[in-house]
Amino acid sequence: MNEPVRRLSVVVLVMFLALMVAASWIQVVQAGSLNADGRNVRTLYREFGNFRGPFVVDGERIVYSAPIDDPFNYQRTYTDGELYAAATGYYSIVFGRTALEQTENSLLAGSSDALFWNRLRDLFGGKEQRGASIELTLRAELQRVAAEELGNQKGAVVALDPRTGEILAMVTSPTFDPASLASHDSSEVNDAYAELDADPEEPLVNRAIAGDTYPPGSTFKLIVASAALQAGYTPDSTVYAPDEFPLPGSSATIENYGGESCGPTPQISLERALTISCNTAFADLGVTLGWDVIRSEAEAFGWTDTFRVPLVVTPSRLPIDPDDAQVAMSSIGQFDVRATPMQMAMVAAAIANNGRLMSPYLVDTARASDLTIIQRSEPTLYGAPMTSAEANQLTQMMVSVVENGTGQAAQIRGVTVAGKTGTAETGNGTAPHAWFVGFAPADNPVVAVAVIVENGGSLGSEATGGRIAAPIAKSVMQKALELEADS
């Protein structure tokens, strides 16, 4: 072989080797990233072309994949989409997946290891691969009542079964219809998303668990009261309740709502202080207990933790190393204390469940296409922030709030209700947020609820937690009791 031919042979051999290496690299090493690339239309067709499992509430499909005559084969369909958007999220050819559509994707798509034998059986049987159905803990009627009562006011409602941690209702307002983002027309989807994203009311934010956390206002007094009970106080213990509480190291003072006195003398019981939501008493009590005690108790209820339901819940916040003036403000749920409605529902649920806090969860069961159960959630203990005796004492105090104090609008005829109102200042000249947390029946709780109405909702600056949030909570608890009686 002459020299030119030999050189050409070497070049051709090198080219073949390079081609083989490149092909192997693309097909093996880069396969995963290329499949995951949103620009890969084949991946989109393959993913959307498979039957995706439904979401089920009370035995009825609320989200399902309907056959359609286009290259994607199936159209993701949302029944009452706005009602369940906070839980389900959306499934979009342009913007991917959110909420449970994302967290449960492998089960819904049928690619989960839990479905291996089902896939194998379908393969040999010549059947189409089908995803699992996901049964949620939500109760349809409770979800609807919560949404109707909240109406078009900005805010959120969370209802839990305190015995198990099941999320019975999770509503956020304003909301959106996931169907607008599930269209197979990418231009329509882009326009719909741009409109939602530009909306100053932020309908894409799940206010129940995410976005900006809220100052809890006087609902945080439940944490301070719990810490006091652990420190040896009782509901009858006397606390200091002046007309004004001077903030240490400052010329500023804390006053009670409307500048009112908490009693004829500056000495009242702890139960009375919670019943009428006496700011000065809890400011003084917080400083007396010390921030380390309050912080430790808040953290026992889940503050500062990142947890999943399985949606990620934004951690609630506490101030770091506050001085005494800041401790006083924090003890009435102001300064840098922040919480999600889910966190406040967990506080109510723990008290209701004799001091045992169960981990909240939204997914009950996953079933294969033949309806066999492949996954089932079991109630798990999150922690025990207080003893049963302390929980019973705090329940007694919360019952007094509803029967004799600021939470009377939450009363249900024939049922003993425990609760706590909150009216949280927001600054910047805006109306306060209105809160209510509670549970019922107080002696054998089946539902714990947290309600927030941003900036006073329809009442604006005239709103209080007792006036606008408590009636919403009442309706939700009442419906939960009806459902429990019918089950």
SVG drawing of the C-alpha trace seen along z (x, -y; Angstrom):
<svg xmlns="http://www.w3.org/2000/svg" viewBox="-78 -58 82 69">
<polyline fill="none" stroke="black" stroke-width="0.4" points="0.0,0.0 1.5,-3.3 1.9,-6.2 -1.1,-8.4 -3.5,-5.4 -2.2,-4.5 -2.8,-8.0 -6.3,-8.1 -7.1,-4.8 -5.9,-6.2 -8.0,-9.3 -11.1,-7.2 -10.5,-5.0 -10.2,-7.9 -13.4,-9.4 -15.2,-6.1 -13.9,-5.9 -15.0,-9.5 -18.4,-8.8 -18.8,-5.7 -17.6,-7.6 -20.0,-10.5 -22.9,-8.2 -22.2,-6.3 -21.8,-9.5 -25.1,-10.9 -27.1,-7.6 -25.7,-6.6 -24.2,-9.5 -26.4,-12.4 -29.6,-10.4 -31.1,-11.5 -30.4,-15.2 -31.6,-15.1 -34.8,-13.4 -35.4,-15.9 -34.7,-18.9 -37.9,-20.8 -37.0,-21.5 -37.1,-17.8 -40.5,-17.5 -40.2,-13.7 -40.0,-13.6 -43.1,-15.8 -45.0,-13.6 -43.9,-10.5 -44.8,-11.9 -48.1,-13.4 -48.9,-10.5 -49.2,-8.1 -52.3,-7.8 -51.6,-9.8 -53.4,-8.7 -56.2,-10.8 -56.5,-12.6 -59.5,-11.4 -61.5,-13.2 -64.3,-11.3 -64.3,-8.7 -64.7,-11.2 -62.0,-12.2 -61.2,-15.9 -58.3,-15.7 -57.9,-13.1 -56.5,-12.5 -59.1,-12.5 -58.4,-11.0 -57.9,-13.6 -57.2,-13.5 -53.9,-15.3 -50.2,-14.3 -50.3,-14.3 -53.1,-11.7 -54.5,-12.9 -55.7,-16.2 -55.2,-16.8 -58.7,-17.8 -59.4,-19.7 -62.9,-19.4 -63.5,-22.3 -60.0,-23.4 -60.1,-26.6 -61.3,-24.8 -58.4,-22.3 -55.6,-24.3 -53.8,-24.8 -53.4,-21.1 -53.2,-19.7 -51.2,-22.5 -51.0,-22.2 -49.5,-19.9 -48.3,-22.0 -46.5,-21.3 -44.8,-24.7 -44.3,-25.2 -44.0,-21.7 -45.6,-20.5 -46.4,-22.1 -47.8,-21.0 -49.1,-17.4 -48.7,-17.1 -45.0,-17.4 -44.5,-15.6 -46.6,-12.5 -45.4,-12.6 -43.7,-9.2 -46.8,-7.5 -49.2,-9.5 -47.0,-8.8 -46.6,-5.1 -42.8,-5.3 -42.5,-4.7 -40.6,-1.7 -43.8,-0.8 -45.5,-0.2 -42.7,2.1 -44.7,5.3 -47.7,3.6 -45.6,2.2 -44.2,5.7 -47.6,7.3 -49.0,4.6 -46.0,5.1 -46.5,8.8 -50.2,8.4 -49.9,5.8 -51.7,3.2 -51.0,-0.6 -48.9,-1.8 -51.2,-3.5 -50.3,-5.7 -51.6,-5.3 -54.6,-7.1 -53.9,-9.4 -56.6,-9.6 -56.4,-12.8 -57.3,-13.4 -59.4,-16.4 -63.2,-16.3 -65.1,-17.8 -67.9,-19.5 -65.5,-20.9 -63.2,-22.3 -66.2,-23.9 -67.6,-25.5 -64.1,-26.9 -63.8,-28.4 -67.4,-29.8 -67.0,-31.3 -63.6,-32.9 -65.1,-34.2 -63.0,-36.7 -61.2,-37.9 -57.4,-37.3 -56.4,-34.7 -56.4,-31.0 -58.2,-28.2 -56.6,-25.0 -58.5,-22.3 -56.9,-19.2 -58.0,-16.1 -56.1,-16.5 -56.1,-12.7 -54.3,-11.8 -52.9,-14.9 -55.0,-14.4 -55.5,-17.7 -59.3,-17.9 -59.4,-21.3 -56.8,-23.6 -58.1,-26.7 -56.2,-29.8 -57.7,-33.0 -57.4,-34.3 -56.9,-31.1 -56.7,-30.1 -57.9,-27.4 -55.1,-24.9 -57.0,-24.1 -55.8,-27.4 -52.2,-26.2 -52.9,-22.6 -53.9,-23.5 -51.9,-21.9 -51.7,-25.3 -48.4,-26.7 -49.4,-30.2 -52.5,-30.1 -50.6,-28.7 -48.0,-31.4 -50.6,-34.1 -52.5,-32.6 -49.4,-32.2 -48.3,-35.8 -51.6,-37.1 -51.6,-35.1 -47.9,-35.9 -48.5,-39.7 -51.6,-39.7 -50.8,-41.8 -53.2,-39.6 -50.8,-36.6 -53.3,-33.9 -50.4,-31.4 -49.3,-31.6 -50.6,-29.0 -51.2,-31.2 -52.0,-28.2 -48.4,-26.9 -46.2,-29.1 -45.3,-32.6 -44.9,-35.4 -45.6,-34.2 -47.9,-36.3 -47.5,-37.9 -49.8,-35.6 -50.9,-38.4 -52.7,-37.2 -53.0,-33.6 -49.3,-33.4 -50.5,-33.9 -51.3,-30.2 -47.6,-29.5 -46.8,-31.9 -49.7,-30.4 -48.4,-26.9 -44.9,-27.9 -46.3,-29.5 -48.2,-26.3 -45.0,-24.3 -43.3,-26.8 -45.8,-26.1 -48.5,-28.6 -52.2,-27.5 -55.2,-29.1 -55.9,-30.7 -52.4,-32.1 -52.3,-35.9 -50.5,-37.9 -49.7,-41.6 -52.0,-43.4 -51.5,-47.2 -53.3,-49.6 -50.0,-50.2 -46.8,-48.2 -43.7,-50.3 -41.3,-48.6 -37.9,-48.2 -35.3,-50.6 -37.8,-52.6 -40.3,-55.4 -42.9,-53.3 -45.6,-51.3 -47.9,-48.4 -51.6,-49.0 -54.6,-46.8 -57.0,-46.8 -58.9,-50.1 -56.9,-51.3 -59.1,-49.4 -58.2,-48.1 -58.0,-44.4 -59.7,-44.6 -60.5,-46.9 -57.0,-46.2 -53.7,-45.4 -53.9,-41.8 -56.0,-39.2 -55.9,-35.5 -54.0,-33.9 -57.3,-32.4 -58.9,-35.9 -55.9,-37.4 -56.3,-34.9 -60.1,-35.2 -60.0,-38.9 -56.7,-38.7 -54.9,-41.2 -51.8,-42.5 -50.1,-44.0 -50.5,-40.8 -48.8,-38.7 -46.1,-41.2 -45.2,-41.2 -45.5,-37.4 -43.2,-36.9 -40.5,-39.1 -40.9,-37.2 -40.6,-33.8 -37.7,-34.8 -37.3,-34.4 -35.5,-31.1 -38.5,-29.5 -40.9,-30.9 -38.7,-30.0 -38.2,-26.5 -42.0,-26.0 -42.7,-27.5 -40.1,-25.2 -41.7,-22.2 -44.9,-23.1 -42.9,-23.2 -41.7,-26.7 -38.5,-27.2 -38.9,-23.6 -39.1,-22.8 -41.5,-20.0 -43.6,-18.5 -47.3,-17.5 -45.9,-16.4 -46.0,-20.0 -43.2,-22.0 -44.4,-24.2 -42.6,-27.5 -40.8,-27.6 -42.5,-29.9 -40.1,-32.4 -38.9,-33.6 -36.7,-36.6 -33.1,-35.9 -31.7,-37.0 -34.4,-39.7 -34.0,-42.2 -36.7,-42.6 -38.7,-45.1 -38.7,-42.8 -39.6,-39.9 -42.6,-41.8 -43.7,-42.6 -43.1,-39.0 -45.2,-37.6 -48.3,-39.2 -47.4,-37.8 -45.8,-40.9 -42.2,-42.1 -40.4,-39.3 -42.7,-36.4 -44.2,-34.9 -46.3,-31.9 -48.2,-30.0 -51.9,-29.1 -50.7,-25.5 -48.5,-26.1 -51.3,-27.8 -53.6,-24.9 -50.9,-22.6 -50.9,-24.5 -54.6,-24.1 -54.4,-20.4 -51.7,-19.7 -53.7,-21.2 -56.8,-19.4 -54.9,-16.1 -53.9,-16.1 -50.5,-17.7 -49.6,-15.3 -48.8,-16.9 -49.4,-14.6 -47.6,-15.3 -50.0,-16.9 -50.5,-15.0 -52.5,-15.4 -52.1,-12.1 -54.0,-9.2 -53.6,-6.3 -52.1,-5.5 -53.8,-2.7 -52.6,-0.9 -54.9,-0.8 -56.3,2.5 -57.2,0.6 -54.7,2.5 -53.1,0.3 -49.5,-0.3 -48.9,-3.1 -50.9,-4.2 -50.1,-7.0 -50.1,-6.3 -50.5,-8.9 -47.1,-9.7 -46.3,-11.7 -44.5,-15.0 -43.8,-15.7 -45.3,-16.3 -45.0,-20.0 -47.0,-19.8 -48.4,-17.2 -52.0,-16.0 -52.7,-17.9 -51.3,-21.2 -53.3,-20.7 -56.4,-20.2 -55.7,-23.4 -55.1,-25.4 -58.3,-23.9 -60.2,-25.2 -58.8,-28.6 -59.6,-28.5 -63.2,-27.5 -63.5,-30.6 -62.3,-32.7 -65.2,-31.4 -67.8,-31.4 -66.9,-34.6 -64.3,-36.5 -63.2,-37.6 -64.1,-34.4 -67.9,-34.3 -68.7,-34.5 -67.3,-30.9 -69.9,-29.5 -71.8,-26.5 -75.2,-25.6 -74.9,-22.5 -71.2,-22.1 -68.3,-23.3 -65.8,-25.1 -62.2,-26.1 -60.5,-28.9 -58.3,-32.0 -58.6,-35.2 -55.8,-37.3 -55.6,-40.8 -52.1,-41.3 -50.7,-44.7 -49.1,-44.8 -47.5,-48.3 -47.3,-50.6 -50.8,-52.0 -52.5,-48.8 -55.4,-47.2 -54.5,-44.3 -54.7,-40.6 -57.6,-38.8 -57.0,-35.3 -58.9,-32.6 -57.6,-29.2 -59.6,-26.6 -61.1,-23.1 -64.3,-21.3 -65.8,-19.7 -63.5,-20.8 -64.0,-17.6 -63.5,-15.2 -62.0,-17.1 -62.5,-15.9 -61.3,-19.1 -58.8,-21.8 -58.9,-24.9 -56.9,-28.1 -58.3,-31.0 -56.5,-34.2 -58.1,-37.0 -55.5,-39.4 -55.8,-43.1 -59.3,-42.7 -60.9,-41.5 -64.3,-43.1 -64.2,-45.0 -60.8,-46.5 -59.4,-48.5 -62.6,-47.7 -61.8,-44.0 -60.7,-41.8 -60.2,-38.1 -63.3,-37.8 -65.5,-39.7 -64.3,-38.3 -62.2,-35.1 -64.2,-33.4 -67.4,-33.1 -65.5,-31.5 -64.0,-29.0 -67.4,-28.3 -68.8,-27.3 -65.9,-25.0 -66.0,-23.3 -69.8,-22.9 -69.5,-21.2 -66.7,-19.0 -68.9,-17.9 -71.8,-17.1 -69.5,-15.0 -68.1,-13.2 -71.6,-12.4 -72.5,-11.0 -69.4,-8.8"/>
</svg>
